[in-house]
């Protein structure tokens, strides 16, 4: 798959995340508790992932790999739950655009730290002035997008 096509697919998934946050926020309002909406989100997602896994279309999981994974490989689910719960709480208060501008800024900061230091078995990517300027512009965007 070519690089531009892959990036476009990631952008489409990003659009889906914005839709997900708005739909989860509405479900949170309907259920009266944001965490209930997040739980429902993960239950439906888990069922769909179970069906996809059972189909074998993506291959077969190696359960022995659970013992090979480092401790930090297990925190992804907790981080996903924190993201979905925060989105359910934030979207009705500040809107989808501000929520995601802030999320993307946080993701970029975290990703730059991971890249710079080569943490979590990621190949190191040196920090340079262009990366810092890009992060600064994104942060400026978070501030500007809040203006009404």
C-alpha positions as CSV (number, residue, x, y, z in Angstrom):
1,X,0.0,0.0,0.0
2,X,1.4,3.4,-1.0
3,X,2.3,6.0,1.7
4,X,-0.4,8.6,0.6
5,X,-3.1,5.9,0.5
6,X,-2.2,4.8,4.0
7,X,-2.2,8.4,5.3
8,X,-5.6,8.9,3.7
9,X,-6.9,5.8,5.5
10,X,-5.6,7.2,8.8
11,X,-7.3,10.5,8.1
12,X,-10.6,8.7,7.4
13,X,-10.2,6.8,10.7
14,X,-9.6,10.2,12.4
15,X,-12.9,11.4,11.0
16,X,-14.5,8.3,12.4
17,X,-13.1,9.2,15.9
18,X,-14.7,12.6,15.8
19,X,-18.0,10.9,14.9
20,X,-17.5,8.4,17.6
21,X,-16.9,11.1,20.2
22,X,-20.1,12.9,19.3
23,X,-22.2,9.7,19.2
24,X,-20.7,8.5,22.5
25,X,-21.4,11.9,24.1
26,X,-25.1,11.6,23.0
27,X,-25.3,8.1,24.4
28,X,-23.7,9.4,27.6
29,X,-26.5,12.0,27.9
30,X,-29.1,9.3,27.2
31,X,-27.7,7.0,29.8
32,X,-27.0,9.8,32.3
33,X,-23.5,8.6,33.1
34,X,-20.5,9.1,30.7
35,X,-18.8,6.0,31.9
36,X,-21.8,3.9,30.9
37,X,-21.5,5.2,27.3
38,X,-17.8,4.4,27.3
39,X,-18.5,0.9,28.6
40,X,-21.2,0.3,25.9
41,X,-18.7,1.6,23.3
42,X,-16.1,-1.0,24.4
43,X,-18.7,-3.8,24.6
44,X,-19.9,-3.3,21.1
45,X,-16.3,-2.9,19.9
46,X,-15.2,-6.0,21.7
47,X,-18.0,-8.0,20.1
48,X,-17.1,-6.8,16.6
49,X,-13.4,-7.5,17.3
50,X,-14.3,-11.0,18.5
51,X,-16.2,-11.6,15.3
52,X,-13.3,-10.3,13.2
53,X,-10.8,-12.5,15.1
54,X,-13.0,-15.6,14.9
55,X,-13.3,-15.1,11.1
56,X,-9.6,-15.6,10.7
57,X,-9.5,-12.9,8.0
58,X,-6.7,-11.2,9.9
59,X,-4.9,-14.4,10.9
60,X,-4.8,-16.3,14.1
61,X,-3.7,-15.0,17.5
62,X,-0.8,-16.6,19.3
63,X,-1.9,-16.8,22.9
64,X,1.7,-17.7,23.9
65,X,2.5,-14.2,22.8
66,X,0.8,-12.9,26.0
67,X,3.7,-14.1,28.1
68,X,6.2,-12.5,25.6
69,X,4.7,-9.0,25.8
70,X,6.3,-6.5,28.2
71,X,4.2,-5.1,31.0
72,X,3.6,-1.8,29.3
73,X,2.0,-3.5,26.3
74,X,-1.0,-4.1,28.5
75,X,-1.9,-0.5,29.3
76,X,-3.4,0.2,25.8
77,X,-6.9,-0.8,26.9
78,X,-6.8,1.5,29.9
79,X,-5.6,4.4,27.8
80,X,-8.3,3.7,25.3
81,X,-10.9,3.7,28.0
82,X,-9.6,7.0,29.4
83,X,-9.7,8.6,25.9
84,X,-13.3,7.5,25.2
85,X,-14.5,8.5,28.7
86,X,-12.8,11.9,28.4
87,X,-14.3,12.5,24.9
88,X,-17.8,11.6,26.2
89,X,-17.3,14.2,29.0
90,X,-15.5,16.9,26.9
91,X,-17.5,17.0,23.7
92,X,-20.7,18.4,25.2
93,X,-18.8,21.0,27.1
94,X,-16.2,22.3,24.6
95,X,-17.3,20.7,21.3
96,X,-15.8,18.1,19.1
97,X,-13.3,20.5,17.4
98,X,-11.7,21.7,20.6
99,X,-11.7,18.2,22.1
100,X,-9.9,16.8,19.1
101,X,-7.5,19.7,18.7
102,X,-6.4,19.1,22.3
103,X,-6.3,15.3,21.9
104,X,-4.2,15.6,18.7
105,X,-1.8,18.1,20.5
106,X,-1.4,15.6,23.3
107,X,-0.9,12.8,20.9
108,X,1.8,14.8,19.1
109,X,3.6,15.7,22.3
110,X,3.5,12.1,23.4
111,X,4.6,10.8,20.0
112,X,7.5,13.2,19.8
113,X,8.7,12.2,23.2
114,X,8.4,8.5,22.3
115,X,10.2,9.1,19.0
116,X,12.9,11.3,20.4
117,X,13.9,8.8,23.1
118,X,13.0,5.6,21.3
119,X,10.7,4.6,24.1
120,X,8.4,1.6,23.8
121,X,10.6,-0.1,21.3
122,X,10.0,2.6,18.7
123,X,12.9,3.5,16.4
124,X,14.3,6.8,17.6
125,X,13.6,9.9,15.4
126,X,15.7,12.9,16.4
127,X,13.9,16.1,17.6
128,X,14.6,18.9,15.2
129,X,13.4,22.6,14.9
130,X,10.8,21.7,12.2
131,X,9.1,19.2,14.6
132,X,9.1,21.8,17.4
133,X,7.6,24.4,15.1
134,X,4.9,22.0,13.9
135,X,4.1,21.2,17.5
136,X,4.0,24.9,18.4
137,X,1.6,25.6,15.5
138,X,-0.7,22.8,16.5
139,X,-0.8,24.1,20.1
140,X,-1.5,27.6,18.6
141,X,-4.4,25.9,16.7
142,X,-5.8,24.6,19.9
143,X,-5.9,28.1,21.3
144,X,-7.3,29.6,18.1
145,X,-10.0,27.0,17.6
146,X,-11.5,27.8,21.0
147,X,-12.3,31.4,19.9
148,X,-15.9,32.0,19.0
